[in-house]
Amino acid sequence: MTAHLQAIKRRLESKLREVRSNLGELDSIRIEPSADPVDMTQQAEEREIATQNFDRNALLARQILAALALLEEGAYGMCTACEGSISHKRLAVVPWAGLCIHCQEKEDVEHGFRPASVPAAVRASVLIAA
């Protein structure tokens, strides 16, 4: 493995440790009884946010593990959908990216993310980074 790939591996492993440490914070999801309806509503909102954060971190952990596996297989940097190359700029920003920018955009649209809802300047900066 080249020095460059070893540096990427260390970066991915470091991010994985960070994400896994955040996964351990499940106390905020626990349901605690409360007689006050306002407190119950607030606790429900806090649990919802904690659950969303947990889901997001679990997904990120899976993506990082997949990137590490691809690195070991020698396929890191190849899009898992079209088998084309993922740009170096995209991987520098999102080293766990498994899709090239074009396949990622297709997946976002298929899953209900509407790129039109993102300001044009932000879309342009993301595409430039890719």
C-alpha positions in Angstrom: 0.0 0.0 0.0 1.4 3.4 -1.0 2.1 6.2 1.5 -0.8 8.1 0.1 -3.2 5.2 0.6 -1.9 4.6 4.1 -2.6 8.3 4.9 -6.2 7.8 3.6 -6.6 4.7 5.7 -5.4 6.5 8.8 -7.8 9.4 8.1 -10.7 6.9 7.6 -9.8 5.0 10.8 -9.6 8.2 12.8 -13.1 9.3 11.5 -14.5 5.9 12.3 -13.3 6.1 15.9 -14.9 9.6 16.2 -18.2 8.3 14.7 -18.2 5.2 16.9 -17.7 7.3 20.0 -20.8 9.3 19.1 -22.8 6.1 18.6 -22.3 5.2 22.2 -24.5 8.2 23.4 -27.8 6.4 23.6 -28.9 7.8 27.0 -30.8 10.7 25.3 -33.1 8.1 23.5 -34.2 6.6 26.8 -37.9 7.3 27.7 -38.4 8.8 31.1 -41.8 9.2 32.6 -43.0 12.8 33.1 -46.3 14.1 34.4 -45.9 17.4 32.6 -47.2 17.4 29.0 -44.8 20.1 28.0 -41.9 18.1 29.4 -43.2 15.0 27.6 -43.3 16.9 24.3 -39.8 18.3 24.7 -38.4 14.9 25.7 -40.1 13.4 22.6 -38.4 16.0 20.4 -35.1 15.4 22.0 -35.4 11.7 21.5 -36.3 12.2 17.8 -33.2 14.4 17.3 -31.0 11.9 19.1 -32.4 9.0 17.0 -31.7 10.9 13.8 -28.2 11.7 14.9 -27.7 8.0 15.8 -29.0 6.9 12.4 -26.8 9.4 10.6 -23.7 8.3 12.5 -24.5 4.6 11.9 -24.8 5.3 8.2 -21.5 7.2 8.2 -19.8 4.3 10.1 -21.0 1.8 7.5 -19.8 4.1 4.6 -16.3 4.4 6.3 -16.1 0.6 6.8 -17.0 0.1 3.1 -14.3 2.6 2.1 -11.8 0.7 4.2 -12.8 -2.6 2.7 -12.4 -1.1 -0.8 -9.0 0.3 0.2 -7.9 -3.2 1.2 -9.3 -4.7 -2.0 -7.5 -2.2 -4.1 -10.7 -0.7 -5.4 -10.7 2.5 -3.4 -11.7 5.5 -5.6 -13.9 3.5 -7.9 -17.6 4.2 -8.0 -19.5 1.2 -6.8 -22.4 2.0 -9.2 -20.8 2.8 -12.5 -17.3 1.6 -11.8 -15.8 4.9 -13.0 -13.3 6.9 -11.1 -14.3 9.1 -8.2 -12.5 12.4 -8.5 -9.5 13.1 -6.3 -11.1 16.4 -5.2 -14.3 14.6 -4.1 -12.3 11.9 -2.2 -10.2 14.7 -0.5 -13.5 16.2 0.9 -15.4 12.9 1.4 -12.8 10.1 1.7 -15.6 7.6 2.4 -17.5 8.4 -0.8 -18.5 5.2 -2.7 -20.1 7.0 -5.6 -18.9 9.4 -8.2 -20.7 12.8 -8.2 -23.0 11.8 -11.1 -24.1 8.6 -9.5 -24.5 10.3 -6.1 -26.8 13.0 -7.7 -28.9 10.2 -9.3 -29.2 8.4 -5.9 -30.1 11.7 -4.1 -32.9 12.3 -6.6 -34.2 8.7 -6.3 -34.3 9.1 -2.5 -36.1 12.4 -2.5 -33.3 14.9 -2.2 -34.2 17.7 -4.5 -31.0 19.5 -5.7 -33.1 22.4 -6.8 -33.8 23.2 -3.1 -30.1 23.8 -2.6 -28.9 27.3 -3.7 -27.2 27.4 -7.0 -23.9 28.8 -5.5 -23.8 25.8 -3.1 -24.5 23.3 -5.9 -21.7 24.9 -8.0 -19.2 24.7 -5.1 -20.0 21.0 -4.5 -19.6 20.2 -8.2 -16.3 22.1 -8.3 -15.1 20.1 -5.3 -16.1 16.9 -7.1 
